[in-house]
Amino acid sequence: MKVNFKIIVCASLSALFLASLALAASYEAYGLVTDADKFTSLSFSALYGMPSSNVIYAEDGGNSSDETSDEADTPSDENDLSDSDVTSDGDDNAKCDADDNANDSTADGGEQYAIISSDLSTGAEYGLEASNQTSYEINLLDYLKSEPTTPTLDEIKSEFSLDEYVPVVLIIHTHGTEAYSDGNTYSESEDFRSTNIDENVVAVGSVMSDYFNSVGITTIHCTEMFDLESYVDAYAKSTAAVSEYTAIYPSISYVFDVHRDCIINDELECVSAVTTVNGESVAQFMCVVGTDEYAGLHTGWQDNLAFACRLQYTLWSISPSLTRRLSIRSASYNQLYASGSLLFEIGTCGNMLDEAKACALYVAEAVAGIILGG
């Protein structure tokens, strides 16, 4: 029997191409990449869930008016907004996330680069401005004015027995090793990651969890770092965790995936998104909202968006400089499990931990006010 090797080779290449597209679709569903067409080849960047170009450009000292973010912590860093052509991957850029296995690299070796402060606030009335990376036409004011669909604490308690443990909020960290800066410069060996939950973004989630519990909003804080062993598998692991928690505790109505963003400009300066609120230096906040454009099962994304608009307005009322633009994405980012599911970017890798914690407290207070029916 004569074998036609040309046919075999062509068939093999076709199968490989189709497999890569399937892989891209699955990654997109988890929020690991922002555009399926970026997976036309299995490049290093694609495999790590990062756009093909991850350098973030900040002009005019990083004061942006056309800032864009891929965050959703994926790459930036939810992940990945309004100001002068600052581009953030929404969750992590190549500099911050190139290492699949996170570590506590704080070596002083190598060239030093500056960490610069920048105000990335929206400047829009009510804080209602967005980087809309979907094909949907969205009027944020309409969502702000819409009737709330997320339940209040009293509504949740009325549905479940008061004699039982009734958790309302779940806080997770898909990229739990994300960490912050500790000075005005960073070295080329710095990866802005840490496995110490007292120093990384898990500590920021603890601030929120502690506040929620202190005001009677029972909260579960999952401190597992899902990117500890593999950055690529982080979203798949956090998806499984969210599914398990919500199955065990159906009373969970709010799921917050807490990250920090990462912005590096063309001078390799690390941008710290910071403002001053009541005399205190506070990291700025960005909310990432997933949709059903790439994940068709996420039919309730508009409920999440309405909740995000209310949160944005509440924080804007505290301080107009506290919030960055909303980031509306094509992927779902695990936000299909509860009507109050959002991805939070608390500051950037250029912020100090204390600045991020200060921001987290303001966010927790604003969220609690909404949940309590304020």
ABEGO torsion letter per residue (X at the ends): XBBBAAAAAAAAAAAAAAAAAAAAAAAAAAGABABAAAAABBBAAAAAGBBABABBBBBGGGBBAABBBABGGBBXXXEXXABBGBBBAGABBAAAAABABBBABABABEBBBBBBBBBABAGBBGGBBBBBABABBBBAAAAAABBBABBBAAAAAAABBAABBBBABBBBBABAABBBBABABBBAABAGBBABAAABAAAAAAAAAAAAAAAGBBBBBBABBAAAABAAAAAAAAAAAAAAAAAABAABABBBBBBBBBBBBAAGBBBBBBBBBGGBBBBBBBBBBBBAAABAABAAAAAAAAAAAAAAAAAAAABAAABBBBBBBABAGGAAABAABBBBBBEBAABBAAAAAAAAAAAAAAAAAAAAGX
